[in-house]
Amino acid sequence: MNIDQKLIEKYHLGQCSPTERLLVEQWLLDDTFETKPLPISTAQKNKLESDIWADINTYIEKSETPVQIRSKKYPLKYVGIAASLLVLLGFGFHQFNNMQEKTDATFDNRTNASLKYINQDNYKIVLGKNATAQINTDTGEIKTTGNMLFIPKKNIAFSLSGDKKKELKTGETYFVLQPQKNGNQVIIAKSELTFLAPTLQHELKLQFNII
């Protein structure tokens, strides 16, 4: 393949095939490369060579320039605001968990042969021997095994079977008795104790040390 002015122009315009491009570059780098004389002067050849190498060097410099990724810097006041929000969210979650614990709680006295006294925000209870209790003040559900004394600190509507409710009033003491065979929970006020059978009255008085 002959190196002529037309081929040089194609190279300069980036229109050469890979074979043509290699041939022109060999010609530029090797003065002994055998080709037909070009109808251009030595000065023109040197200028053309300088222009081509200038283009190549520009490309090399651009490719070697490291890409700098700027990290985002936030003002200290925004960092402080974000930290404050995280603290508030954590505190709110902690308070929510505490609220859940207070409104829905389970108590166990199965391993204790004596009474167990428990003081909560909304009520006090005394668990009898080997008794357990599950109390939800939001739904009004009270489930026990064994007997329990319940002293509400606020009025609580206790859920009976179906849609029936029994209001447990603050200032009163209630006996929550062992569930019956049908699963129904029995709750009676201390003032109603005399309506129970004498043997049951005696048993409850002994169990909870009532004179």
Protein Blocks (a to p, Z undefined) as FASTA:
>chain_A
ZZdfklmmmmmnopacfklmmmmmmmmmmmkbccdddfbdfklmmmmmmmmmmmmmmmmm
mmmpccddddddddfklmmmmmmmmmmmmmmmmmmmmmmmmmpccddfklpcbdcddddf
kbccdddehiacdddfknopacdedjdddddfbdcddddehjbdcdddehiacddddddf
kopacdddfklmmmpcfklmmmmmmmnopZZ
